[in-house]
C-alpha cells in the first residue's frame, strides 16, 4: 500500500482559547509522521467552524494565511457536532485524501495516537476507532449516563464499542460508501460500526481540557442519544407493542379477579386508592409510548423535508 495523504478534521464551536494551540500540536503530529515516511507531505488539517460567535474563524483564517496545510470552512449558524464532522468528511473527500481522522478541538483525545491509527490503516483497515482507556476526566453523572447510553445502544442492536466517541480514522473507500447514505441525521458512531467495514481499535488516554468549557451539555448529549436510537433501531417501537399487549393482559386478569370475587365471594372491588395508582401508572406508560412513537415520527418528518444538513458560509482550501 502506498504512503497515504492524511486529512485531520477538527469540528469547533467557540474555541478561540485553544484553536491556536490545537493547530500547532496537530501540525507537529503531521510533521512527525512525514519525517518518519508514514504520510505524504501534502497531508493537511481541516477545521469546521460550527457557527462560532467568538474569534474562532478569524484565527483559522490567520492560520490558513500563514500555512496552506491549514484549511477549513465556516457554517452560517450552529448545526451541531455531528453535522460538522459530516461536513468535514465530505469536504476532504472533495479536496482529496487517502484517509481522514476526526478529533475534538480541545485535544483531550491524545493526538499522538494518530500515528497508531495510520499504522492500522496501512495494515488494511478501513475504519480505526479510538477507545478511551477510562473516563476519569468526566463527572460521575456523565460517566453513568455514558455507560447507560452504550449499554442501551448495544441492547437495541447498534454495535457501538463502549467508550468510543468520534475519534476515528476512516479510509477514502469508507467515505465513498458514506456518500451513498443521504440521511439528514446520519449517526456516525452507528454508521461506521454497522456497515461492515474492516475495523481496528486503538486505545488512548484522555487529557484534561486545555482551556474553556466543553460545548456538550446534557441536552445536546440527550439529543445525540435519541438520534442514535431512532436512527439505528426499531426495537423501542416493538417494545411499545409488547407493552400494549401486556397492559391488555393485565387488564383482563384484573377484570377476571373482580368478577370471581363478586360471583363467588360477594366482594365488590371498591379500593379507590389502588384504582387511582393503576390509572396513573398506565396513563404515564401510555404517554411514554406516545412520546417514543413521536420521536420516530419526528425523525421521519425531518428526513422527508430533505433540508440540507448544513449551509457553508466560507471555505478555505
N, C-alpha and C positions, 0 to 999 in steps of 0.2 A: 504494500500500500504506500502511495506517495505521501510525502510530508503535507499535512493539511494546512489550509488557510483557516485560522480560527477567528470567530467573532465573539465578543463578550457583550451581552446586552444587560443594561442596568436600568430598570424602572425606578423612577424617583419622583417624589412629591414633597415639596418644601424641604429640600435637603441642602440648602445653601451652606450650612455649618460643616458639612462633611464631604461635599461633592468634589472639592479640590483635592483633598487627601485621598479620596477613593480613586480618582483618575490617576494620581501619582503612583499609588500602590499597584493598580492594575497594569499600568504601563511598565512597571518594574517586573511584574509577572510575565508579560509578553516578551520583554527584553531577555529575561532569563530563559524562556522557552526557545526563543530564536537562537540564542547563544549556544544552547545545547542541541540545536538542529531538530527540534521537535515540532515546530510550526514554521510557516512561511513568514518572511519579513513584512509582508503587507497585511498581516493579521491586525485587527483593529477593535476598538471599543465603541459601542453604540448606546448612547443614553436615550431614554424615553422620558421626557418631562410630562408627567400626567397632570397638566394644568396647574402647575405650581403658582402660588401667589407671592412668593418671595423672589430672591435673585438667582434661583437655581438655573434658569435658562440663560441669563446673562453670563454666568460663569461657564456654562457649557459652550456658548458662543466664543468666549475668550480662549478656552482650551482648544477649540477647533481651529481658531485663527493661528495658534502657535504650533499646533501639531495635527496634521491631517489624519493621523491614526485615531483621532477622537472625532466621532460623528454623532449624529443624534436627530431627534425630531421632537416637536412640541405639540401637544393637544390643545384644542381651543378651550377645553374645560377638563375637569377631572372625570375620567371614565372608570377608574378603578384599576387595581394592580393586575388582575388577570388580563384585562383588555390591553394594558401597557405591555405586558410580556408578549401577548399575541402580536401586537403591532411591531415589536422588536424582531420577533421571529420572521414575520412577513417582510420586514424591511431588509434584513440581512440576506434573506433568500434572493431578493431582487439585486442587491449590491453584489452578492457573490460570496460564498464561503463553503467550506467542506464540512464544518461542524460549528456549533454555537453553544455557548454556555450562558445561562441566565443566573444572575446573582443579585442580591439585595444591595441597595445603595449604601447602607450603613456598614457593609463588610463585616457584620457579625459572623457570617459564614467565612470559614478560612479560605482566603483567596488562593493560597498556595496549594490547596487540594486540586486546583485546576490542572496541575501537571499530572496528577493521578488520573483525572478524567480523560485527558488526551492519551495517556498510555493505554487506557481501556479501549478508547476509540480505535487506536492503532491495532488492537487485538481483534477488531472486527465487530465491536458492539455499536448498535445504532443509538441506544439510549444508555446514559450513565447517570444514575440517580444518586444524589448526595444524601446520606443518612447521618443525622446528628447523633453524637455519642450519648448525650444526655440533655436535659432541659434545666440545668442548674441556673441559667440566667433568667428563666421565666418565673413569674409569681406562682404561688400554689394553685390559685384559681385557674390560671392559664394552663398549667401542667395537667390538671384534672380534666378540663374541658377539651384540651387537645387529645388526650388519651381516649376520652369518650367519642370524639369525632372519628378517630382512626378505627376504633373498635366497631362503631356503628356503620361506617362506610364498608368495612370488610364483611360485616354481618349481612349487609344488604347486597353484597355481590361485587362491589368495586374493589379491585385488587390494588390497594394503596399501601406501600410499606409504612410501618409506624415510624414517626419522626422524620418523614420526608416532606420537604416543603416544595419550593420551586427552584432549588439549586440543582441544576442538572445540565448535562451535555446531550445534545441531540445531533444526529447526522443530517446531511443535506437530503438523504433519502427519506428520513423521518419528516422533514419539512415538506417534501413533495407529497407525502401521504396526508399530512395535516391540511394541505391546501385543498384537498377533496372534501373536507368537512366544513360545511357552511353554517354550522350552528352559531347563533349570535352570542350565546353564553357558553362557549366551549370551556369545559372544566379540564384544565391541562393535566392536573395530577391524575385524574381518572383516564384521560385520553392516552397518555404515553404509557400507562401501565395496562391498558385494556386492549389496544390494537394488536399486540403480539410481537413487538419489536424485540430483537435480541438485546437483553438488558443486563447491565452490570451495576454494582453498587460500590460506592466509596464512602467510608466513614470519615467524619471530620468533627472537630471541636468547635463550639460556638463561643465567640468572644463577647465581652461587654460592648455595648454600642459606643461608637466614637464620640458622638455629640447629638444633641437634640433628643426627641422622643419618637417612639415607634408610631407610625401612622395607622397601624392596625388597632382598632378598638373593638369592643365587644360586638357592636352592631355589624361592623364590616366582616368580622370573623363569622358571625352567625349567618350573614348573607352568603358568604363563601360556602359554608357548610350546607345550607339549604340548596344552593345551586348545584353543589356536588351530588347531593342525594337525589334531587329531582332530575338531574341530567343522566345519571348512570344507574338508576334502579327504579323499578315499578313495584318493589316489594311493599312499600307503605300503602299503595293502593290496594294490593291484595290483602294486606292486613286489615284495611277498613272493611272489606267483605267478610273476613273471618270474624271481626268484632261484631258486625251486624248479625251474623248467624248466631254467635254466642249470646248476644243480647236477646234474640228471639227465643233461643232455647231456655235461657234463664227465666224469661217472662212466662213461658209455657209451664215450667216447673213450679214457679211461684203460684200461678193460677191454679194448677192442679192441686197443690197443697191446700190452697184456700178452699177449693171445692170439697176435698176429702174432710177437712176439719169441720166444714158446715154440715155435710151429709152424714158423716159417721160419728162426729163428736159434738155436733151442735155448737161449734165455737166460731164466732164471727171474727174476721180479721179487722181490728179497729186500732192497731198501733200506728197512730198518725206520725210519730217521730220516724219510725222505720220507713214509712212511705215517703216522707219528706227527704230522708237521706238517699234513698234509692232514686227518687226523682231527680235530685241534684246531681247525683253521680252519673246517671245515664244521660242527663241533659248536657253535662260537661263533656262526656265521652262523644256525644253526637257533634258538639261544636268543634271538638278536636279533629274528628274525622272530616268535617266540612272544611276546616282550615287546611288539612293535609291535601284534600282534593283541590282546594283553592290554589295551593302552591303550584300544582301541576297545570291547572288551567291558566294561571298567570304565566308559567313558563311557555305554554303553547301560544298565549297572547303575544308575548314578546317576540317569539320566533316568527309568527305569522306576519307581523308588521314588517319584518325584513329590513329594519333600520340598520345603518352601518354600525359596526362595533365601536368605531371611534372616528374622530374627524381631526385631521392633521392641520395645524396652523402653519408651521415652518419645518423645514428639514435641512440638515447639514450633511452633505455627503463628501 
